[in-house]
């Protein structure tokens, strides 16, 4: 699928924010491309994409948030946060990204 101007703009903004902030939240309506953008960033920069739409991943986040925080490589993207009934521990690493 060809990349649109909107997709390029969103990617550019996300990359800029990730270079400055430790945590960046992508908020928007269902089916608006949030997870797709996370996948694109993961493919481009590496890291781990965790999707709470997956029941097993969601249960891991709920049952042991601290261990969940350490899952995968640094540069974690977490999709489906709307499914989490409480706060998900993001991490304690002080650097951006």
Secondary structure, DSSP 8 states (H G I E B T S, - for coil): ----HHHHHHHHHHHHHHHH-S-------TTSSHHHHHHHHHHHH--EEEETTSHHHHHHHHH-HHHHHTSSSSSEEEE-GGG-SS--------S--
